[in-house]
């Protein structure tokens, strides 16, 4: 399964939060995924874009989705209010977890369910 993660602070893309999330995911063990910054699409007449998403590829097996969901939930609990992470699947499905709402259980359940279905 592949997904894109984006991080915002107070409604604006935040590369520092995105890099913090990449660092967090890179330190996890076990780590049944590969995560890397995906640079923003450069618009004509601009000087280039910041990284605006993380591309995450999960290995086979439903456990990877559950581990990733729990890791994202743990990271969001360490953040200040106003931080929000969106997980977008190739089919356009999007899941959001917010540092203020902290609905980590719902996020974990939904993302794990999608990961399990993608392995079937």
Secondary structure by P-SEA (a helix, b strand, c coil): ccbbbbbbccccccaaaaaaaaaaaaacccccbbbbbbccccccccccccccbbbbbbcccaaaaaaaaaaaaaaaaaccccbbbbbbccccbbbbbbccccaaaaaaaaaaaaaaaaac
